[in-house]
Amino acid sequence: MAALTRGNVTSITALPDRKNKQNVQGRRAMAALTRGNITSITVLPGCGRGPRIANQTTILRRCCYFKRSLPGVQPVGLCNLLKSAVISNKHEGRFPNSKNSHIIYATPTSHVSINESAAVETDSANTQVLIEVLKDTWDAFYRFSRPHTVIGTVIAITSVSLLVVQSVSDLSPLFFVELLKALIPAVLMNIYIVGFNQLFDVEIDKINKPYLPIASGEYSIEAGGAIAVASAFMSLTMAWMIGSKALLGALWMGFALGTAYSVDLPFLRWKRSALAAATSILSVRTIAVQLAFYHHMQNFVYKRPAVLTKPLIFGLAFTFCFSLVIALFKDIPDVEGDKFFGIQSFSVRLGQKRVFWLCIYLLQAVYCAAMILGAASPYKWSKFVMISAHGLLSAILWRRSHSIDLESKAAIASFYMFVWKLFYAEYLLLPFIR
């Protein structure tokens, strides 16, 4: 980019065939940015895989295909920075709206076909590149953190914390400050668990989830490990500084079970066993999140004795069922990779269709139980919310389950995210149980 903005780029060429590894210009591409003697710009199609990959980017790490086939290529900048350039193919200096992005690379060729006026102002170009780098960095971290699990953690802890509220006066600044102090280390531990799992699932994720940053090559193993370890360290340190035994215990439990689930050591890597995998997920979501964080808010924050209330008992039961469904359902779209690497999930053992309908019937049973519980409430507003909301969710689930194509991996993955949304909705309804 430095040479581009100084105006000494003299040629633009294109390599439209990304699969042609024998292309002479592509294979001879070398970094020449710092020397300022770039004489050509080559436009290479990117190798974006997955819905989050196909954005405008200048980072070579995202282009995993050419990282292997053209290791000497270095990124220069975005096509849209060269709007006045005369490019010898049909890309016309901009990114097309397609799944495969395009990235500009420098190559030391000798022919001349572009006017120096194609260079842009240095400050403007640098700002644009910085913005794109920041966007790309955030996007990779966003996918690394598995945001649907982070959202689930935040909603679950917030919902459980609201169960300790006995009057409007309890919704004081103290409540929100202490809730935030509990959420931050919980989210950090969540990032550790999902990040640590990616470190040991690289080859599996290349088949099942190629859009994840370690599987796609955007993050190295070392970088992913550093983020995971730093997240766990900050999480446990914050809990220790807060001084809540319930909070610290919940995070240590999450750390231990998350590690045992993923790490490839004797007697561990529990994800190989369908029963052990489901048990670890159920333990974290039910015991660590529900009981521990409720006890933290009730006993540590408000100094009240922790008691098992009706909403808490229902919350434990519904979390157990939903976590079981998520533990079973998450493996349905991953059967291909799990079979290849010998992961004996329930979907591999029983088949996708059987596990899918088992999850649907289990969720329908939860909704029926919730409506019965709501009907028994002495409060009319609680009856109305519990019966109408769960009836609506049950109907939506039933209708959508009969329209899914179980032969489509994309459709199953989409339905899995829909189950997470049902999970969020149930937590939002939890405080209405009376």
N, C-alpha and C positions, 0 to 999 in steps of 0.2 A: 504493500500500500504506500510505503514511503516513496518508492520510485514512481508510482502512478501519480501521486499528488505533486511530485516535482516536475512533471510534464515531460519526462524523458522516455516514456513508453512509446514505441514507434510502430507496433503492429498488434493486430488482434486476429487470432485464428480460432478454429473451433474443432472439437473432437466429439461429433455427435453420437458415436457408437461407444457406449460405456463398457461393452463386453469385449471390445477389441483390445486384448492385452498386448498384441503385437504392434500396435500403432507406434511408429518411430518417435513422433513428437511427445506422446504421452510417456513412453518409457525413458526418454532422455530428459524429462522435465527435472529441473534442479532449482534450488532456492537461490535467488539473487537479489532479495529485497534490500539487504543492508548495503550492497555494493552499488545500487542505483543503476545497474546496467541491464535492466529488463528490456527486452526488445519484442516480446510477444505476450499476449494474454490468451490462454486456452480456456474455452468454456467446456466443462465436463458435466455430464448429467450426474446428479447426486444419487445416492443409493438409499434414500429414505425408506424406512420400513415401519409401518404402523402409523396411526393417525396423528401422532404428535411429532413425527420426524419431518414431515413435508413442509417445513416453514423456511423462510429465507434465512440463510445462515452463511457465515464466512468461516466456520470452523472445520478444519480437515478431519478432526476426530469423529465428527458425525458421519462423514462419508466412509463408512466401514469397508465398502467394497474396494474403493481406490486406495484406502490405507494399506490394504494387502497387495493389490496389484500394481500400484504406482507409489512405492514408499518414498520416492524423492520429491513428489509434488508438494508444493507449499501454497497455502491460500493467499490470495492477494486482496480481494474485496468483492463487493456485491455487483451483480449486473446492473442494478438500478442506479449505481453511481456513474455509469458510463452511458447515459442517455443519448449523448451526442456522438457516440462512437459508431463507426461503420463496421459492423460485424459480419463475417462471411458466412453466416448461417441464418436460420429463421428465428433465432431467439430474440433478436432485435434489442439486446441490451437490457432485458428485464426478465424477471421470473415468471414463467407461465403458471397459471392456476391449475396445477396438476399435482398428483401424488408425489412425483419425483422432482425435487428441487434441482437447481443448477448452481454450481460453484465455480468461481473464476480462479484460475491458477496461472502462475508465472512460468514461462518457459523461455530459455535463452535461444531464440531463433534469430535469423539474420535478415529476413525480408522486411520491407517497410510498406504499410498500407493504411496508416491512420494519421490524421492530423493531430498535432500536439494539443489542439484545443479541446480534445476529449478529456484531458485531465481536469479535475475539479479542484476547488479551493482546498488547501490543506486543512484548515480548521473545520470546515464543513464535513469533509470526508472523514476526518478522525472522529468527529462527534458521531457521525452515522455508524462508523465501525464500532465505536464504544457502545452505542445503544444496542447494536445487534449482538455484540459479545455478551452484554449484560442479559439480554433477553434469552440468549442461548444458554447461558449459565443457569439462569433461574429455571428455564424449561427442563433442563437435565436434572436439576435437584428436585424439581416438582415431581417428575416421574420416578426418581429414585426413592422419594419418601412415600410413594403409594398413597396419594391423597385421600382416596376413599376410606382407608383405614384410619387416617388422621382425623378426618371429619367424624367418623364413627366414635373415636375415642373422645373427642371434644364434646359431642352431643351427649354421649353416655354419662360422662362425669358431671356435666352441667345438670342433666336430668336427675341423676342420683343426688346431687347436692341440693337440688330444690326440694327433695323429700324431707329435709330437715327443717324447712321453713314452716313454722307454726302460725305465724301472723305476719302482717305487712311490715311490722317493725323489724322483723328478722332480715328483711331485704335492705340492709344497711350497707354503707361503704365497706364495713368489715367483711360482709359476705362476698362481695365482688372482688375485693382485694385477695382474700384467702382462696377464692375459687381460681383466680388467675395464677396465684402462687402454686396451686396444685396442678393446673392445666399445663403449665410450661414444662415441668419435668416429665409429666406423663406423655406429652407429645414428643419430647426428645427420646424417651425410652421407646416409643412407637417407631420412631425413625431408626433407632438402633436395631430393633427386631426385624423390620422389613429389609433394612440395608444389609444386615448380617446374613440374612437368608439369601440375598442376591449374590453374595460372595461365593457361596457354595453351590449355587444353582446356575452358574454361567452357561454350561452346555445345555441344560434343560431349558433355560430361558431363551436360548437361541432358536429353539423350536416352538416353545409355547408363548413366550413373551419377548420377541426380538426388539421391541421398542424400549425396553428398559436400558438405562445408560451403560451398565457394565456389559450386558449381552451385546449391545450395539457397538461397543468400543469407545463410546464417549468418555466413560470413566475407566481408568485402569483399576485393577484389583487393589493396588495400594491406595489409590484415591478413595475408592469406595470404603475400604477398611478404615481409613483415617476418619472419614465422616461418621461411620458407625461407632467407632471407639470413642470419638470426641462427644458424640451425642449421649452415649451411655455414661461417660464420666461426668458430664455436666448435669445429667438427670439425677444421678445418685448423689452428687455433691450438693445440689440444690436441696434435695430431700433431707440430707443430713443437716444442712444449715437451718432448715425450717424447724426441725426437731420433732416431727410427728412420726411416731413409731408405725402407725397404720400406713401412712404415705410411704415411708421408707420400705416397709415390708412389702407393699404392693409392687413397688418398682423393682426390688430385688427379686421378687417372684417372677415378674415379667422378664427380667434379665435372664434368670436361670432357665425358665421354660423356653424362652425365645432362642437361647443358645443351644439347649439340648435338642430343640426341634430341627435345627439347621446344621450344626457342626458335624463334620464327618470324622467321628472318633468312635472307638469301640463302645457298644451299648448306648450310643447316642444316635444322632441323625434320626430322630423320632418320626420324621415325615415319611420314612420308608414304611412304617407301620400305620395302617389306617386307624387303628384303635388308639395308638399312642399319639398320633397327630391330632385326632379329634379331642382327646383328653387334654392336651396342652393348650389348645385354643379355648376349650370350654373353661379351663381353670383360670386363664387370664381374664377372659371376658366376664365370667360369672363371679369368681371369688375376688380377684385383684381389683377389678373395676367397681363392681357392685358393693360388696361388703366392706372392703378396705377404704374406699373413698367416702362411703356413707359414714363409716366409723370416724374417719378423719374429720369430717365436717361436724358431725354430731358431738363427738367427744373432745377432740382437740381444739376446734374453733369455738364451739358454743358451750363447752364444758358441761354437756348433758350426758346422762347415761344412755348408751346405745341399746336400743330395743328393736325387736323385729316387728315392724308395723305391717299392716295389710298391704300398702303400696310396695313396700320393700320386698315382701314375700312374693308378690306377683311379679315384681321386677326381676327377682332371682329366677323364677320359673320361666318367664318369657325370654330372658337373656340366655338361659340354658338351651331352650328350644331353638331360638334364632341362631345362636352360636353353633349349635349342632348342624343346622341347615347350612350355614355359611361354610363350616368345616367340610361338609359333604359336597356342597355345590361348587366350591372353588376348584375342585379337581375334575369336574365334568368337562370343561373345555381343554384340559391339559392331558387328556388321555394319551395322545400321540407321544408326547415327550416322556410321560411317566412310564409308559410301556417300554419305550426304548431304553430307559435307564433303570428299569427294574423297580420303580416305585409302586408298591402294591396298595394303591388307594382303593376305596370302595368302588369308584367308577371303573377302575381297571378290573376289579374282581367281579362285580355284579353287572356291569354294563351301564352306559350313560342313561338309557331310558328308565331303567328301574330306579336308579338313584335320583333322577330328576323328579319322578312322580312321588317317590318317598318324601322328598323335600316339600313338594306341593301339599301333600296330605298332612304333613306335620304342621305346616304353617296354617292351614285351614283349621286344624284342631286348636291351635293357639288362638286364632281369631274367635272361634266359637266359645272357648273358655273365657276370653276377655269380655264378650258380650253377656255371658251369664253372670260374670262378676259385676259388670256394670249394672245389670238389672237388679242385683241384690243391694246396690248402694242406697243409703237413706237420703242421698242428695239428688234432686231432680236434674240439676245441671250435669252431675257426674254420670247419671244414667243416660242422658241424651248424648253426651260426647262419646262415651264408651261404646254404646250400641250403634249409633250412626256412623262413627268413624271406622270402627272395626268391620261393620257390615260393608261399607264402601270399599275398604282395602281388600276385604275378602273377595268381593265381586271383581275388582280390577285384577287381582292375582289370578282368579279362575279363568277370566276371559283371556288374559294374555298368555297363560300357560297352554291354552288350546290353540294358539295361533303361532307358536314357535316351531321353527324347523330344527329338529334335533340333529339333523345331518350337517347343519351349518355351524362351524366353530364361532363365527362372528355373531350369529344369533344367540348362541348359548352364552358367550361372553357378555353380550348386551343384557341378557336376562339376569346374569349374575350381578351386574351392577344395579339392576332393578331391585333385586333382593336386598342389596345394601340400602337402597332408598326406603324400602319397607322397614328395615331395621332402624333407620333414622326416625321414621315416622312413629314407630312404636315407642321410642325413647321420648319423643315429644309429647306423646299421650300419657306417659307414665305419671306425671304430676297430677293428672286429672282423676286418678283412681282414689276414691274415698269410701 
